[in-house]
Amino acid sequence: MRALADLAFTQAPVALCVTRQRVITLCNPAFAELFAYPGEALQGQSIALLYPSAQEYKRIGARGYPQMTRGQPYRDERLMRRRDGSMIWCRVTG
């Protein structure tokens, strides 16, 4: 069953990533492609890398992180930064 879950995560047509304490621990190829990074280059990186600014990273964290630590889902829509610096609109669920 684990192999099937891994396959579904890897082959999902939507961008998926897993973070722990705001560090990317795992992302699928669709996520890397969306942000224009090669393969596993994002794994181990702070998610701050994908925010438009340090201020946005702090602002979103101050809103979403406490909610998620209470076991509640967090959702929003925001601009995120691709590798080339261009911005994309993302819907985020955590």
TIBAVEX-5981 format. One line per field, with one value per residue (C-alpha): residue number from 1; x, y, z. Coordinates in steps of 0.05 Angstrom, whole numbers, plus 5000, padded with zeros to 4 digits. Example, Ala and Ser with C-alpha at 12.3 -4.5 7.8 and 13.67 -1.06 7.14 Angstrom:
! residues 2
seq <- (1 2)
px <- (5246 5273)
py <- (4910 4979)
pz <- (5156 5143)
***
This chain:
! residues 94
seq <- (1 2 3 4 5 6 7 8 9 10 11 12 13 14 15 16 17 18 19 20 21 22 23 24 25 26 27 28 29 30 31 32 33 34 35 36 37 38 39 40 41 42 43 44 45 46 47 48 49 50 51 52 53 54 55 56 57 58 59 60 61 62 63 64 65 66 67 68 69 70 71 72 73 74 75 76 77 78 79 80 81 82 83 84 85 86 87 88 89 90 91 92 93 94)
px <- (5000 5058 5086 5017 5015 5085 5066 5004 5043 5098 5051 4998 4984 4978 5037 5045 5097 5107 5139 5162 5174 5171 5225 5208 5219 5187 5157 5131 5155 5094 5114 5187 5164 5113 5169 5219 5268 5303 5286 5297 5331 5277 5282 5314 5303 5263 5196 5216 5253 5186 5157 5159 5193 5216 5158 5107 5139 5133 5062 5035 5071 5041 4972 4976 5026 4989 4924 4958 4993 4923 4905 4863 4871 4897 4879 4895 4912 4976 5032 5093 5160 5188 5262 5269 5236 5170 5107 5051 4984 4976 4922 4954 4925 4961)
py <- (5000 5047 5038 5058 5120 5140 5130 5172 5228 5226 5222 5271 5324 5377 5408 5376 5387 5366 5414 5407 5471 5509 5467 5427 5354 5325 5352 5319 5333 5377 5422 5428 5442 5495 5533 5518 5479 5416 5349 5347 5415 5442 5386 5411 5484 5534 5548 5622 5612 5612 5674 5742 5773 5759 5803 5759 5696 5724 5750 5685 5645 5688 5674 5602 5567 5576 5551 5488 5474 5472 5417 5463 5467 5532 5556 5618 5644 5683 5703 5658 5666 5619 5606 5660 5712 5713 5710 5659 5658 5596 5565 5535 5485 5462)
pz <- (5000 5016 4945 4917 4960 4938 4866 4873 4906 4853 4793 4817 4765 4819 4856 4924 4979 5050 5099 5170 5209 5143 5110 5047 5064 5001 4937 4875 4804 4789 4848 4825 4754 4777 4812 4756 4800 4777 4809 4883 4889 4935 4987 5050 5031 5072 5041 5048 4982 4947 4979 4946 5007 5078 5102 5066 5094 5164 5154 5126 5179 5234 5207 5186 5230 5297 5265 5239 5306 5336 5286 5243 5168 5137 5067 5028 4959 4949 4903 4904 4871 4817 4809 4756 4802 4765 4808 4804 4839 4884 4925 4988 5037 5099)
***
